[in-house]
Amino acid sequence: MDTLTIHLIDGQEMELPLVVAFTADGEPADLVGDVAPEHCDHKGATWSDCFDLRCPRCGSRLFLPASKLAHRPEAEIEKMHVLWVGAGWPSWSSGGWRVPDGWTLHSHPFFVTVGGLPVRNDRYEVFANEERRIAFEIKTD
Ligand SMILES: [Zn+2]
């Protein structure tokens, strides 16, 4: 596991682990990378919509429950992540999106299995720009 060395004011050094992946038990996990995201169910990995966590086996971002991102190619997960950030980091809890006042649920082909993607109303232009950019990338791939 990579570490970050902190030089303390008294001359001592402290090694902090750089953790990007956790097991389902919340234990830090090394990235193994023994499987491609499209073949991975991300089982046993912790996800977070607050921290940039990765699946220890395939390295995919896990910004939604692992099962919702299972067996998707890396490029698709990355595009979903861009849209999710553009939308304003909507939260997933208790098996569904939280759609508070000031947010609108939009349908999107990448988010069909989770019932769409909530977009913060004041970020709609940012989201729409990312959506257009990704649609253009897909067309030119
Ligand atoms: Zn995985």
Boltz pocket constraint, residues with backbone or C-beta under 6 A from the ligand:
constraints:
  - pocket:
      binder: B
      contacts: [[A, 37], [A, 40], [A, 41], [A, 42], [A, 43], [A, 55], [A, 56], [A, 57], [A, 58], [A, 59], [A, 60]]
      max_distance: 6.0
